[in-house]
Amino acid sequence: MREENKPKIMLWLCAAQFLISIIVVGLNAPARTFVRLHIGEDTFVAGHYTQERKVRDSHFTLHLWSIELACASGVIGILMFVILLITICFTGWSRLQRKIRNPQALKVDNENPLSRPAEVRNAASKMVFLHPRVIISGCLLVCLFFSMAACLSVFIANGTSDNFDPAKVLRGDARIGSFNIEHYICQLLLLWTREEQGPTSSIMLIQERCMLTKYARWATLLSAVFAIFQFFFCIWVLDVISQPVKSRSEAQRVRDWLDNRNKNKDRDSSEKQPTVARVAGRLTCWRDTVCDGPSEAAFPGPWDDNIYAPSSRTVQPKAILSLANASEISSYPGPATLTGNGSAFVFDFGLEVGGIVHLSYTASGSGVLGLAFSEAKNWIGLASDSSNGLFKSGDLAIYDAPFAGTGNHSYTMPDEKLRGGFRYLTLFLLANSTDASIDIGDVDLEIAFQPTWSNLRAYNGYFHSSDELLNRIWYAGAYTLQTNAVPVNTGRAWPALSAGWANNGSLANGSTVIVDGAKRDRAVWPGDMGVAVPAAFVSTGELESVRAALEVMFDYQEADGAIPEAGPPLLQKGSDTYHMWTMIGTYNYVLYSGDLDFLALVWERYLKAMDYVYAKVDDSGLLNVTGTRDWARWQQGWNNTEANMILYHTLTTAATLSDWATNTINSTLSTTFQSRASSLRTAINTHTWDATASLYRDNATLTALHPQDANALSLYFSVATPDTTALISAGLTQNWTPIGAEAPELPGNISPFISSLELHGHCAAGRADRALALARRAWGWYANHPNGTGSTVIEGYLTNGSFGYRSSRGYAFDASYVSHAHGWSAGPTSVLTDKQALAKTA
């Protein structure tokens, strides 16, 4: 059973106990009320037992106590579940799970650990009696005691006697007992109702009340049996998950191998050790995922040296850095002993990685080991860079269980804490004494991305040139796309957690899906795929992730035909441009894969999406944008030029798809789409072209804004007329800075996404030299940046050279939130493979 499922099962069991407790209280309460009402001062009347006899009778007294105990057990079961629900409402389920796993990490997991180091020592003493583990086990124990005592009282009081006959009057010497001792109460009730309400009513009431008390006794017995099972299950769960979290079978196999290997063995050769297990005779990659990726590169050669992807799915750091100045202390492995509160080392993996960290260490004294992550060197420290969506509230850090005394320890990150993208891992010690220390042993990472590949270097494409910088840029884009192909159950949790992070959201069906970024958002964004999919095709060749992404977007299509802007769990809506990017992505996928079965699967929904968006074309012949969410540009809406460029490409690719679709009923459908595209192209050039600036305006007004995106797309999608393409290509260079092209529609920002479209545009205009110059200028700047990942392409940055992309446009001035492995920036990987670009370079 997976560790993260155990608290969930425990909660469901508490819910079941809650329902049973309601039944127990509901059935026993009437009997309790009747007995209480009929305890009086009568002595003996007409040969029948009176109320005083009932009180003196030991059998009846035991039965009365059994009712009281049954009601008490039911109330306890109800209170237990209510308290848990209140706890969940105030703390959230994710935090409750963390508290169940490790109560002593309560404070350090949600606050700045340096600001209140004493909380590490005091957390257990302050919170132990309020901890959910105590609530659950304590309430279950009390509930179990009461319910068992209730049942025991009944069986002590019960014996064997004649079957009860409601038509008879209870004699003075009648035996009290039988398995259904409730008959005794029923006989008394019969006598009373005969006198007060008549024989008919008494018989009806006796039958109802006897049946009720019979069911009450069986419900109490069921509650006791269930409480026994639940108690021992929860004790087992609480005992197991309070220990350091263990990984699943594949990770444990790797852990065992690492623990048993020779400490002095050369670590470089360790990557050659097998890390792929077999399940039922089949190779597996990430956990239990079946490996269906290529086993070796399609075109091996000297260019393989440029591939950033590691040769193993388990990797180790390359160097150990000082936290104070980020300088290298030693290569890894090397001595790394943390001594005293706040001491830390930074482990540099040398490139972007992502997955589950496994640690072994020796500790003395008392304290706790913390882990923090960062993609860029700027953000190394005792708190991770931002990813959870709340910006400066912070991802904070994660912690192993506190230690006390001297001993060996191992730690494996919980699955939900998978870190999708990082280069730097900071390990630090929190302690309240100077004698506490930790000697770090093994630091290993189980890679999660590209989950269906056993060989991460088995590319289906390659690139090689005499320009080493271009080679690095091409392979950085390819490796970024690998880090963006993730297991389908590792999406970012949404809504955002109040603190910390979780990557356990469901993204799509299948085994792998392409997302926007390794660290975040870890969700399907169709606009990003407009750049990522062509680059993936020419490099890794892996398109299974693309199909899964497109399929989930169509699965969440609205009844009116609208497609969400992002896939689950985000499911943001209201974007006409990303709606169309999904349709363009469908064309790209079928073009590269030849998967006509997929086209047939989504074709009717595709046509519905076309009807939805084309219905927004107004009398001017232009698209009137009402879904204004977009890639991050400041303005969107009305007859926006960028959106109309995208619609034009949507129509032209729809015409081609119509010819490919096997279930097209209307033979003129392709002609219809071509005709619409032609009319739209005329309207765009009529209403948005600015002859004075020799560029397209941002919309069909006299605005002075000439955006990068619309003008780049006019070349890429062939909307511009032949006599204006050269002018537009030249005009775009006006936005160039020494480190890339500024986007006028997002001033002060450089967007590698839009610049990727510009690269394609320059090539389409016959100016591959400009495309290469921009690639060297922008992507080369990041490739050589000392604080970057040195292996991937960044989401964006500012013209001043800082990583604060979109600081004032949605990212709350949190520069650490920026993704440093973002597939929408992989444009050079496809552009450099384009035959036209290579021909122009020659």
Secondary structure, DSSP 8 states (H G I E B T S, - for coil): --GGGHHHHHHHHHHHHHHHHHHHHHHHHHHHHHHHHT--S--EETTEE-HHHHHH-HHHHHHHHHHHHHHHHHHHHHHHHHHHHHHHHHH-HHHHHHHHH-GGGTTTTTS-TTT-THHHHHHHHHHGGGSHHHHHHHHHHHHHHHHHHHHHHHHHH--------TTS---TT----SS-THHHHHHHHHHHHHHHH-HHHHHHHHHHHHHHHHHHHHHHHHHHHHHHHHHHHHHHHHHHHTS-----HHHHHHHHHHHHS-TTS-HHHHTTS----EETTEEB-STT-B--S-SS-SS-SGGGGG--S-SSSEE--SEEEETTT--EEEESS---EEESTT-EEEEEEEEEEEEEEEEEEEEESEEEEEEEEESSGGG-SSS----SSSGGG----EE---EESSEEEEEE--GGG-EEEEEEEEEEEEESSTT-EEEEEEEEEEE-SSTT-S-TT--S-----S-HHHHHHHHHHHHHHHHTEEETT-B--SS--SSS----B---SSSEEE-SBSSS--S--HHHHHHHHHHHHHTT---HHHHHHHHHHHHT--TTS---SS-TTT----BHHHHHHHHHHHHHHHHHH--HHHHHHHHHHHHHHHHHHHTTB-TTSSB-B--B--SS-S---BSBHHHHHHHHHHHHHHHHHHHH-TT---TTHHHHHHHHHHHHHHHHHHHTEETTTTEE-SBSS--S---HHHHHHHHHTT-S-TTTHHHHHHHHGGGEETTEEB-TTSTTEE-HHHHHHHHHHHHHTT-HHHHHHHHHHHHHHHHT-TTS-SSS--S-EETTS-S-TTTTTTSTT-GGGS-SSBGGG-HHHHHTT-HHHHHHH-
